[in-house]
Amino acid sequence: MTHEPTAIEVLRDSSDPAALTKAAQELAISKDAPSLEALRAALESPKFLDTIDPPAKPPASRLGMKLWKILRSLSDNPDPKARGVIDWLTKSPAYQKHIARVDLLLEATQEVRPPSADMVNYWKAYAGANDLHAPVLQRILLVNGSPEALAIFRGMMANGGFPPERRISWIRAGVPRYRNDASYLAMVKSLVEDKLVAPEVRLGAVESVFDWDEEWGPIHGPNVYTPPLRALAPKAARQETREVAKAARAGLSIPTVLDGKITAVLTQLDGLDAGEKPPGG
C-alpha cells in the first residue's frame, strides 16, 4: 500500500509549489500544535518562500501570491495557536524588508485581537509618513479596531508628514462604515478636538460621521465601505455621535451644508432615543 504523505511530510520533502501551498493551507486551518509549528517553521524559511513564489516570476498582484493563500487561511483560523503563528512572524526577518511579504502579513493581522506588543510594534514600524506600507496599514488598523490599532490610526491621521488630502481620503473611505461603534467615534472625537491637526483633516473626520458620498469608497469595492443605517446605532454610539458634533461645533468653522447634516443626524438620534423610552417614561 502506497503511503500518502502527511502535510508535514510534504513541507519537509516536496519541492513542488502547488503541493507545498496545499499542504501549508491544510496546516493553516489546523488546531494541532505540531502542525502549526511545522507551518511556522516553513513560513520563516527563505527556501520555502522562494519555492512557492519564485522571485523571477512574480504575480501581477501580491494577492496572487501563494503566500497569501496560506496567510489568509491562517488569519481565518480563530485558534489562539494559529494567531500565535501570525504574531511570531512579525518578528521574523523574512517579513521585515520584503515589500510584498510585509503587506501580506499586515493583511493577516487584521483579525488578531487583542494584538500582542510585538504586533503593535510591527504596525508602528510601518506607520510613518514616508513608509510605502502606510496605505495598507491604515486600512488594516481600522478593520482590526482594537484600542491599540485605533490609537495608531489616530496617530497617522494626526501626522502632518502625510499630505492632508491623503489623510482626508483615508478617513472618508474607512471610518464611515464604523460610525455606529462608540470606540471608533471616540477616536474621531479625539481627532476633531486636536488643534494641532490641520482643520481640513478634522473636518474630514466630522464628515466621516455625519456625511457620506459613494465616491469616497475605493473603486474596487465601494459597497463594502457603505456606512450602516443610523437607526441601528446602539445608545452608546448615539451619545458618542453627539459628542463628536459638540466638539466639531466648538472647535471648527463648519460649512453650512455639513452643519445642516449634523443637525439632521442629531434630530434622528433624538427620535431614536424617544422611541426607546417606555410609555410614560
ABEGO torsion letter per residue (X at the ends): XBBBBBAAAAAAABABAAAAAAAAAAAAABABAAAAAAAAAAAABAAAAAAABBAABBBABAAABAAAAAAAAAAABABAAAAAAAAAAAABAAAAABAAAAAAAAAAAAABOBBBAAAAAAAAAAABAABAAAAAAAAAAAAAGBAAAAAAAAAAAABAABBAAAAAAAAAAAAAAAAABAAAAAAAAAAAABAABBAAAAAAAAAAAABBBAAABBAABAAAABBBBAAABBAAAAAAAAAAAAAAAAABBBBAAAAAAAAAAAAAAAAAAAAABBBGX
